[in-house]
Amino acid sequence: MNATWEKFFQIIQQPERLIIGLMSGTSMDGLDIALCAVRGSGTATQVRLVEFKTVSYSNEFKAEVKSIFSKRDADLQMVCLMNEKVGLLHAELILEAIASWGLKPSDIDVIASHGQTIFHAPKSLHRLDDFPNATLQIGDGDHIAVKTGIITIADFRQKHIAAGGEGAPLAVYGDYLLFSKKGEDRIMLNIGGIANFTYLPGDNDAAKVFSTDVGPGNTLMDQFVQQHYKGLYYDGDARIARAGMVNEQLLAELMQSEFLHAAFPKTTGPELFNLEYLAQAQARSKTEHISKEDIMATLCRFSADVIINAIEKCFGKAETPSIFISGGGMHNPLLLKQLKTALNNASFFSTDALEINPDAKEAVLFAVLANETMVGGKTNFGDREGVPSVFMGKVCLPE
């Protein structure tokens, strides 16, 4: 037997696996690196977050990714080159993280790499009858495996699409395995570039579980800040938004997207919610000349409202779910205040309450997906469109 495959099978048979989960979101602020000790599989999965760090990207690297991000007319050569460059950079950052933790690459069993999404194109967005759902993440897994010497599982979203899903959101799989609790209805709310949540029913019935994008989280605010405030990538502490006032006419136009009224589950991205979307809403509402602060205040309220409406659509206004928040949006105090004011029957927590650093949660979930690919049994989410019961990820060998 090939020696690398023999090692892989030995890893599968271990009672505990050390897996590095990686996540780089649409905000592109850096790479989340989570070292996880994982035992068991399925609903018996146990995860201990051993180490975690976020490594910021250089401004030059961010600009290179942004040159091909969410653009239909992206330079094909640059896409090709960045597929390799992202993989090599991620490998370099992993090796530096391992060394900083006092470990060696040989101590790590597997890397679980999400890659960097540069385009997301479900049929609901591209609306081309002769073409399937599609998504593209760059950061080649073979480059990570070869440079680190560690078996890498990557490219998780393609199997989801092949089996009938839209390639997103994938959080439903890890959220169900790690965070379901008998007798408690839970919402696992992630506010990244796009806001999404997983509904975990208190009866633990996997057939009722679903995960869905709901609309913009940080993406419109971040894009606006980056365009109008030199040197800033996001509105820290909501300082800009808090200096403005919500413009109700603009807000009403922002809420008109068909996506916001579509049934769950659904997926979207910056391909829809971008500065062109904002400009069109301003033109329709005749608000082109309002202040930048008022625009930011309105964009923050827009993100809050799409989340509020989605949760109320799921639960109704009178129910009392437990909402566990993660993602960059949880650091926006104005956004959180708006959510808590509107959803005053709900109980709000961060995933710290579940012993998972909220900034690490998505990276941890990909470590869990990799573990399921190796040792899991197929979890049945019922015969529902968009939630296929599949294993995900391609195995990339270092030799």
PEDAZI-V102023 format. One record per backbone hydrogen bond with DSSP energy under -0.5 kcal/mol. CO is the residue of the C=O (numbers start at 1). NH is the residue of the N-H. E is the energy in kcal/mol with one decimal. If there is no record, write none. Layout:
BEGIN
<<CO;NH;E> <CO;NH;E>>
END
This chain:
BEGIN
<<2;6;-2.4> <3;7;-2.0> <4;8;-2.1> <5;9;-2.6> <6;10;-1.8> <7;11;-2.3> <8;12;-2.0> <9;13;-1.4> <10;14;-0.6> <11;14;-1.1> <15;40;-0.6> <17;19;-0.8> <17;38;-2.8> <18;109;-1.9> <18;110;-1.6> <19;21;-0.7> <19;36;-3.0> <20;112;-3.6> <21;34;-2.7> <22;114;-0.6> <23;32;-2.9> <24;117;-0.6> <25;28;-1.3> <29;57;-1.7> <30;32;-0.5> <31;55;-2.5> <32;23;-1.6> <32;34;-0.5> <33;35;-0.5> <33;53;-1.8> <34;21;-3.0> <34;36;-0.7> <35;50;-2.4> <35;51;-1.4> <36;19;-2.9> <36;38;-0.7> <37;48;-2.1> <38;17;-2.4> <39;46;-2.6> <41;44;-1.8> <42;45;-1.7> <46;39;-2.7> <48;37;-2.7> <48;50;-0.9> <51;35;-2.6> <53;33;-2.8> <54;56;-0.6> <55;31;-2.4> <58;62;-2.5> <59;63;-2.2> <60;64;-1.8> <61;65;-2.3> <62;66;-2.9> <63;67;-1.4> <65;68;-1.7> <65;69;-0.8> <68;71;-0.8> <71;74;-1.1> <75;79;-2.1> <76;80;-2.3> <77;81;-2.7> <78;82;-2.8> <79;83;-1.7> <80;84;-1.1> <81;85;-2.5> <82;86;-2.8> <83;87;-1.1> <83;140;-2.1> <84;88;-2.5> <85;89;-2.7> <86;90;-2.8> <87;91;-2.2> <88;92;-2.2> <89;93;-2.6> <90;94;-2.2> <91;95;-2.4> <92;96;-2.1> <93;97;-2.2> <94;98;-2.9> <95;99;-2.2> <96;100;-2.2> <97;101;-1.4> <98;103;-2.3> <99;102;-1.7> <104;107;-2.2> <105;108;-1.5> <110;20;-2.5> <111;113;-0.6> <111;153;-3.3> <112;22;-2.5> <112;114;-0.6> <113;155;-0.7> <115;24;-0.7> <115;117;-0.6> <116;138;-2.6> <118;70;-3.8> <119;136;-2.7> <121;134;-1.2> <122;125;-2.0> <122;126;-2.5> <123;127;-2.4> <127;129;-0.7> <128;131;-2.1> <134;121;-2.7> <136;118;-2.5> <136;119;-1.4> <138;116;-3.1> <140;144;-1.4> <141;145;-2.5> <142;146;-2.8> <143;147;-2.2> <144;148;-2.2> <145;149;-2.1> <145;150;-0.5> <151;111;-2.3> <152;154;-0.5> <152;396;-3.6> <153;113;-2.5> <154;394;-3.5> <155;158;-0.6> <156;160;-0.8> <157;161;-1.7> <158;162;-2.8> <159;163;-2.0> <160;165;-3.1> <161;164;-1.9> <170;173;-1.5> <170;174;-0.7> <171;175;-3.2> <172;176;-1.9> <173;177;-1.6> <174;178;-2.4> <175;179;-2.8> <176;180;-1.0> <181;184;-1.9> <184;181;-0.5> <185;322;-2.2> <186;200;-3.0> <187;189;-0.9> <187;324;-3.0> <188;190;-0.6> <188;198;-1.5> <189;191;-0.6> <189;326;-2.2> <190;192;-0.9> <190;196;-2.5> <191;329;-3.3> <192;218;-2.4> <193;217;-2.5> <193;219;-2.3> <194;192;-1.3> <195;214;-2.9> <195;215;-1.1> <196;190;-3.0> <197;212;-2.4> <198;188;-2.5> <198;200;-0.6> <199;201;-0.6> <199;210;-1.0> <200;186;-2.7> <201;204;-1.9> <202;183;-3.4> <204;206;-0.8> <205;208;-1.9> <205;209;-0.6> <206;209;-0.8> <210;199;-3.0> <212;197;-2.2> <215;195;-2.6> <218;222;-3.2> <219;223;-2.6> <220;224;-2.3> <221;225;-2.4> <222;226;-2.6> <223;227;-1.6> <224;228;-2.1> <225;229;-2.7> <228;230;-0.5> <229;232;-2.1> <234;236;-1.4> <235;238;-2.3> <236;239;-1.8> <238;242;-2.7> <239;243;-0.7> <240;243;-0.9> <241;244;-1.4> <246;248;-0.8> <247;251;-2.6> <248;252;-2.3> <249;253;-1.6> <250;254;-2.5> <251;255;-1.6> <253;256;-1.6> <254;257;-0.8> <257;260;-0.7> <258;261;-1.4> <258;262;-0.6> <259;262;-1.4> <266;213;-2.7> <269;272;-2.0> <269;273;-2.0> <272;274;-1.4> <274;278;-1.9> <275;279;-2.5> <276;280;-2.4> <277;281;-1.9> <278;282;-2.4> <279;283;-2.3> <280;284;-2.3> <281;285;-1.8> <282;286;-0.7> <282;287;-2.4> <283;286;-0.6> <287;290;-1.3> <291;295;-2.1> <292;296;-2.5> <293;297;-2.4> <294;298;-2.1> <295;299;-2.6> <296;300;-2.3> <297;301;-2.0> <298;302;-2.4> <299;303;-2.2> <300;304;-2.2> <301;305;-2.9> <302;306;-2.2> <303;307;-1.6> <304;308;-2.8> <305;309;-2.9> <306;310;-1.6> <307;311;-2.4> <308;312;-2.5> <309;313;-2.0> <310;314;-1.7> <311;315;-2.5> <312;316;-2.5> <321;323;-0.6> <321;347;-2.2> <322;187;-2.8> <322;324;-0.6> <323;325;-0.6> <323;349;-2.6> <324;189;-2.1> <325;351;-1.2> <326;191;-2.7> <327;330;-1.7> <328;331;-1.9> <329;332;-1.8> <331;333;-0.9> <332;336;-2.2> <333;337;-2.1> <334;338;-2.0> <335;339;-2.1> <336;340;-2.7> <337;341;-2.1> <338;342;-1.9> <339;343;-2.7> <341;344;-0.5> <342;344;-0.9> <343;346;-1.4> <347;323;-3.3> <349;325;-2.9> <350;353;-1.8> <351;354;-1.5> <351;356;-2.2> <352;355;-2.0> <357;360;-1.5> <357;361;-0.9> <358;327;-0.9> <360;364;-2.5> <361;365;-2.4> <362;366;-1.6> <363;367;-1.5> <364;368;-2.0> <365;369;-2.2> <366;370;-2.2> <367;371;-2.0> <368;372;-2.4> <369;373;-2.1> <370;374;-1.6> <371;375;-2.9> <372;376;-1.9> <379;381;-0.8> <382;384;-1.9> <384;387;-1.5> <388;390;-1.3> <394;154;-2.3> <394;396;-0.5> <395;397;-0.5> <396;152;-2.5>>
END
